[in-house]
């Protein structure tokens, strides 16, 4: 009888992981593992971490692991006595999701600073969010890798008119020449080899340093990410943990009709982690299938949010509906006495196995949702860095198995091209 991976456990100093993966057997894992050897998975991991070319469509390396190695050169974060009451970050995609996740996850009464994120092209967002603040007390951080992103530039133009003082603008970009065109005096540059969805490891995390009571330590954050890099190279247990995540994602997506995965945080601090994971996975793995690959379904659909809220919205479909779904549940062991933690443990088992008692016939639930349970020992800068890098590694392992490039995003570019054409044709 084949053994289901429903009781696999991985533990280290950062997290505990439990698999509740009904249908994903040890023999399936071994089959995938054999395939990973054919595809030289471990060699490709080394290529990524040592700065070799891994983004073949753009003929360049992916340098986010390189930036994580710089943690020793980072001066430990000190309390920043900002003279500004309002910090406005203009950015979208990774320039928005990363800093927002940091600020929410590590917030420790940040009432001294009003931090505002403006992301879109609808100027009503700009007007609404800045309607009651004083320009003299406001600094703008403009985060854009290319500095050609339409949404960010439209908002930047409005911000310049609203502020009237270019001394109150900081640009963070990989394209210094474009930023200079807007007469921004302070420009912080990072390398083009860092993709937008990986840019949190660069100075894109700067907004978090403008929050004086934030428990964010950039050095520890980078060190946490670097530790995950060390583990994937040197710790076979950690590598098998990542393989379990990746192989099961691909198997459920390709052979069990489960094309969707809910990422659910049962810690309020990590309420935006699902949004971060959604961009990372769907932008990295949302590609055409490789014609030589046996896996024709690439990335899963990722959605989710704060677990206790989700229980009162779409959990009804998950428990009794007809859709095929997987789930990731994340909680913190610092909160073991909380209702949210109890819900995380309970829901992981109910989603995976259902229930045989306490329920009437019409109340019975499906119990057919394979679930990964992640229990973090704490939530701090190091742990958050380790968690994000672990999710990146999960995604990279999947990309190798699928034989696709996780570092380009031509589908995103297509929208920009046709929007520009529309505006040109219609006098925009």
C-alpha atoms as one frame of an Amber mdcrd trajectory, in Angstrom:
protein
   0.000   0.000   0.000   1.353   3.384  -0.959   1.972   5.763   1.928   0.202
   9.117   1.734   2.338  12.076   2.762  -0.159  13.114   5.411   2.206  12.911
   8.363   5.485  14.309   7.030   7.052  16.797   9.446   9.944  19.207   8.987
  11.324  21.268  11.869  14.138  23.742  12.320  14.854  26.812  14.432  12.481
  28.970  12.374   9.392  26.882  11.650   7.541  23.603  11.956   5.886  22.150
   8.877   3.234  19.437   8.698   1.922  17.945   5.465  -1.708  16.908   5.137
  -1.500  15.887   1.482  -4.132  13.261   0.820  -3.417  11.425  -2.414   0.204
  12.529  -2.695   2.102   9.350  -1.918   5.697   8.532  -1.141   6.032   6.721
  -4.476   4.815   9.851  -6.301   7.424  11.870  -4.441  10.129   9.399  -5.444
   9.036   9.570  -9.086   9.277  13.366  -9.032  12.610  13.157  -7.264  13.986
  10.962 -10.027  12.774  13.523 -12.548  14.495  16.288 -10.566  17.786  14.452
 -10.949  17.263  14.179 -14.719  16.696  17.928 -14.785  19.789  18.641 -12.645
  17.760  20.447 -10.001  20.557  20.777  -7.453  22.999  22.065 -10.067  20.459
  24.699 -11.148  19.941  25.750  -7.527  23.702  26.272  -7.298  23.604  28.307
 -10.514  20.964  30.591  -9.010  22.807  31.090  -5.742  26.245  31.634  -7.314
  25.095  34.284  -9.772  25.218  32.333 -13.014  22.813  33.099 -15.862  19.417
  31.609 -14.997  17.165  34.110 -16.781  17.853  32.854 -20.279  15.246  34.936
 -22.113  17.010  38.100 -20.896  20.489  36.514 -20.690  21.209  37.522 -17.122
  21.565  36.229 -13.578  19.027  36.715 -10.786  20.825  38.586  -8.053  18.409
  38.535  -5.129  20.463  35.785  -3.374  23.576  37.936  -3.913  21.901  40.841
  -2.123  20.997  38.567   0.793  24.688  37.752   1.236  25.333  41.444   1.919
  23.761  41.301   5.368  27.161  41.749   7.060  27.614  45.113   5.341  24.277
  46.474   6.583  24.447  48.766   9.576  21.964  47.459  12.180  18.729  49.419
  11.974  18.492  52.262  14.446  15.375  54.186  15.384  14.740  56.710  12.649
  13.594  60.043  13.998  11.951  61.186  10.776  10.997  64.840  10.612   8.061
  63.880   8.434   4.683  62.795   9.737   3.608  61.292   6.411   5.576  58.857
   4.248   3.949  58.228   0.863   5.226  55.311  -1.201   4.437  55.374  -4.914
   4.806  51.947  -6.460   3.016  48.884  -7.736   3.728  45.152  -7.890   6.788
  44.176  -5.863   7.477  47.824  -5.060   4.168  47.845  -3.198   3.631  44.303
  -1.918   7.075  43.953  -0.330   7.247  47.146   1.767   3.583  46.804   2.728
   4.174  43.253   3.984   7.182  44.383   6.039   5.351  47.277   7.635   2.268
  45.241   8.498   4.178  42.205   9.747   6.623  44.059  11.980   4.472  46.945
  13.176   4.811  47.754  16.859   2.653  50.821  17.368   3.732  53.000  14.490
   1.315  55.791  15.335   3.972  58.498  14.967   4.117  57.978  11.206   1.247
  57.953   8.751   2.410  55.591   6.012   0.450  55.740   2.769   0.792  53.470
  -0.262  -0.489  54.714  -3.616  -0.443  52.116  -6.359  -2.843  52.623  -9.221
  -3.583  54.779 -12.220  -6.910  56.077 -10.906  -6.189  59.547  -9.525  -9.148
  59.251  -7.172  -6.886  57.043  -5.031  -4.294  59.829  -4.891  -6.838  62.529
  -4.060  -8.591  60.483  -1.413  -5.473  59.342   0.427  -3.769  62.750   0.460
  -6.832  64.916   1.048  -6.229  65.580   4.750  -2.446  65.734   5.075   0.027
  68.615   4.965   2.555  68.722   2.068   5.159  70.297   4.383   5.035  67.187
   6.582   5.152  64.656   3.747   7.975  62.799   2.001   7.540  60.679  -1.142
   9.406  57.439  -1.860   9.053  56.533  -5.540   9.770  52.829  -6.015  10.064
  51.481  -9.547  12.659  49.154 -11.038  12.251  50.457 -14.588  10.940  53.929
 -13.766   8.743  53.536 -16.820   5.709  52.009 -15.080   2.710  54.029 -16.238
   0.745  53.855 -12.994   3.693  55.035 -10.904   4.672  57.838 -13.275   1.147
  59.239 -13.525   0.955  59.357  -9.744   4.449  60.852  -9.513   3.437  63.760
 -11.762   0.452  64.477  -9.508   2.634  64.172  -6.419   5.138  66.704  -7.732
   2.346  69.225  -8.378   0.824  68.520  -4.957   4.106  68.774  -3.025   5.867
  71.571  -4.892   9.193  70.598  -3.321  11.559  68.193  -5.080  13.699  67.953
  -1.934  10.964  65.733  -0.534  11.284  62.963  -3.119  13.454  59.841  -3.050
  13.619  57.460  -6.012  14.549  53.778  -5.738  15.188  52.233  -9.135  17.418
  50.204 -11.439  17.110  52.961 -14.070  18.756  56.072 -12.647  18.652  57.946
 -15.956  14.845  57.804 -16.132  14.440  58.906 -12.527  16.738  61.874 -13.120
  14.380  63.169 -15.821  11.914  64.088 -13.053  14.482  66.261 -11.248  14.556
  63.942  -8.246  17.642  64.823  -6.241  18.087  61.650  -4.194  18.178  58.486
  -6.305  19.009  55.089  -4.804  19.959  52.544  -7.435  19.847  48.752  -7.457
  20.830  46.236 -10.131  18.672  45.289 -13.104  19.372  41.624 -12.337  16.844
  41.795  -9.498  13.295  41.211 -10.692  10.522  43.418  -9.364   8.886  40.608
  -7.404  12.257  39.893  -5.749  13.142  43.542  -5.141  12.327  43.516  -1.418
  15.945  42.374  -0.908  17.158  45.676  -2.383  16.564  49.210  -1.092  12.925
  48.816  -2.108  12.468  47.969   1.573  13.424  51.587   2.441   9.864  52.644
   3.430  10.115  50.306   6.421  13.122  52.296   7.672  10.973  55.426   7.855
   8.813  53.886  10.571  10.530  54.698  13.884   8.729  52.096  15.978   8.796
  49.313  13.425  10.597  46.151  14.548  12.336  45.968  11.167  16.034  45.209
  11.106  17.322  45.139   7.522  20.426  43.193   8.519  18.433  40.449  10.212
  15.933  40.371   7.342  18.687  39.752   4.799  20.364  37.275   7.136  17.121
  35.285   7.381  16.895  35.099   3.601  20.567  34.111   3.380  20.037  31.332
   5.914  17.386  29.843   3.624  19.964  29.991   0.812  22.490  28.141   2.958
  19.888  25.566   3.924  18.829  24.748   0.370  22.469  24.087  -0.528  23.638
  22.317   2.626  20.647  20.867   4.476  19.084  17.844   2.794  16.105  17.860
   5.167  15.278  21.428   4.139  15.675  20.540   0.458  13.288  17.602   0.875
  10.830  19.938   2.596  10.951  22.243  -0.440  10.626  19.293  -2.787   7.541
  18.130  -0.918   5.957  21.552  -1.409   6.916  21.891  -5.063   6.303  18.297
  -6.172   2.885  18.180  -4.526   1.920  21.562  -6.046   2.759  20.246  -9.517
   1.174  16.841  -8.997  -2.129  18.202  -7.694  -2.197  20.792 -10.494  -1.426
  18.309 -13.292  -2.852  14.981 -12.201  -5.561  15.619  -9.595  -7.437  18.596
 -11.060  -6.519  20.952  -8.220  -5.497  24.095 -10.073  -6.133  26.542  -7.231
  -4.422  27.069  -3.863  -5.564  29.252  -0.978  -2.813  30.863   1.120  -4.260
  31.652   4.536  -2.592  33.481   7.412  -3.885  32.978  10.932  -1.720  35.784
  12.254  -3.011  39.300  11.675   0.562  40.488  11.176   0.858  38.308   8.056
  -2.523  39.251   6.628  -0.930  40.446   3.349   1.376  37.469   2.851  -1.136
  35.874   0.457  -0.908  38.914  -1.828   2.879  38.718  -1.784   2.846  34.975
  -2.540   0.245  35.511  -5.258   2.499  37.852  -7.230   5.613  35.759  -6.629
   4.056  32.497  -7.790   1.660  33.617 -10.491   4.124  35.997 -12.150   6.970
  33.470 -11.920   5.075  30.307 -12.862   2.296  31.733 -15.027   3.991  30.819
 -18.300   3.293  28.737 -21.382   4.148  25.081 -20.780   7.445  23.812 -22.091
   6.605  21.627 -25.086   9.174  19.076 -23.896   7.718  18.812 -20.403   5.252
  16.173 -19.256   3.670  18.781 -16.968   1.322  20.881 -19.098  -0.241  22.887
 -16.258   2.290  25.406 -14.975   1.421  27.691 -12.030  -1.625  27.276  -9.806
  -4.116  30.086  -9.204  -3.166  31.642  -5.849  -5.643  33.530  -3.687  -6.198
  33.962   0.027  -5.842  36.365   2.919  -6.521  36.487   6.647  -7.868  33.096
   7.691 -10.459  34.122  10.329 -12.070  36.489   7.800 -11.956  33.878   5.040
 -13.813  31.415   7.254 -16.843  33.680   7.009 -16.663  34.168   3.244 -15.241
  31.543   0.874 -14.627  28.699   3.356 -18.170  27.528   2.706 -17.122  26.635
  -0.844 -13.939  25.015   0.415 -15.742  22.827   2.919 -18.845  21.826   0.956
 -18.428  23.081  -2.605 -17.475  21.212  -5.747 -14.247  23.034  -6.598 -10.851
  21.333  -6.374  -8.559  23.383  -4.150  -5.323  23.075  -2.154  -4.398  25.184
   0.882  -1.418  26.636   2.735  -2.063  27.674   6.348   0.404  29.860   8.257
   0.307  30.616  11.994   2.675  31.770  14.745   3.547  29.653  17.777   3.803
  32.889  19.768   0.007  32.951  19.601  -0.801  29.395  20.749  -3.369  30.642
  23.265  -5.276  32.671  20.681  -8.505  31.752  18.940  -6.801  32.306  15.576
  -4.123  29.697  16.348  -6.755  27.171  17.403  -8.610  27.871  14.159  -5.420
  27.311  12.124  -4.807  23.873  13.653  -8.464  22.889  13.420  -9.007  24.071
   9.861  -5.856  22.334   8.589  -7.269  19.002   9.738 -10.878  19.686   8.709
  -9.887  20.791   5.221  -7.675  17.739   4.753  -9.620  14.970   6.476 -13.154
  16.225   7.101 -14.968  15.124  10.255 -16.825  11.964  11.275 -18.573  13.236
  14.364 -20.320  16.292  15.802 -21.961  17.031  12.434 -25.375  16.167  11.064
 -25.605  14.624   7.608 -26.325  17.936   5.869 -23.433  19.521   7.772 -20.789
  17.032   6.594 -17.762  18.581   4.903 -15.695  17.341   1.987 -12.323  16.841
   3.641 -10.595  16.682   0.264  -8.316  19.733   0.364  -4.579  18.900   0.591
  -3.096  21.283   3.132   0.378  22.477   4.090   0.608  23.762   7.667   3.424
  26.210   8.518   3.925  27.127  12.178   6.447  29.941  12.661   8.277  30.057
  15.984   8.021  33.845  16.009   7.406  36.750  13.629  10.467  38.991  13.392
  12.778  40.343  10.685  14.863  37.166  10.460  11.835  34.860  10.287  10.104
  36.989   7.660  13.265  36.957   5.534  13.511  33.185   5.910   9.835  32.659
   5.050   9.943  34.829   1.915  13.163  33.209   0.670  11.682  29.761   1.355
   8.660  30.660  -0.785  11.019  31.849  -3.522  12.891  28.541  -3.354   9.627
  26.594  -3.566   8.792  28.599  -6.685  12.231  28.125  -8.224  12.183  24.349
  -7.668   8.780  24.260  -9.390  10.128  26.280 -12.326  12.971  23.791 -12.814
  10.561  20.869 -12.714   8.241  22.628 -15.182  11.212  23.651 -17.360  10.135
  27.294 -17.571  11.820  30.636 -16.842  10.517  32.144 -13.577  12.357  35.440
 -14.069  10.635  37.010 -17.072   7.098  38.404 -17.327   6.202  39.080 -20.933
   2.500  38.743 -20.145   2.765  41.811 -17.921   4.560  43.705 -20.694   1.809
  42.920 -23.201  -0.718  44.954 -21.237   1.635  47.933 -21.182   2.242  47.740
 -24.934  -1.435  47.691 -25.874  -2.427  50.349 -23.349   0.198  52.675 -24.812
  -1.101  51.949 -28.320  -4.680  52.680 -27.217  -3.660  56.014 -25.688  -1.726
  56.990 -28.818  -4.677  56.135 -31.035  -7.155  58.025 -28.850  -5.150  61.149
 -28.120  -4.178  60.133 -24.599
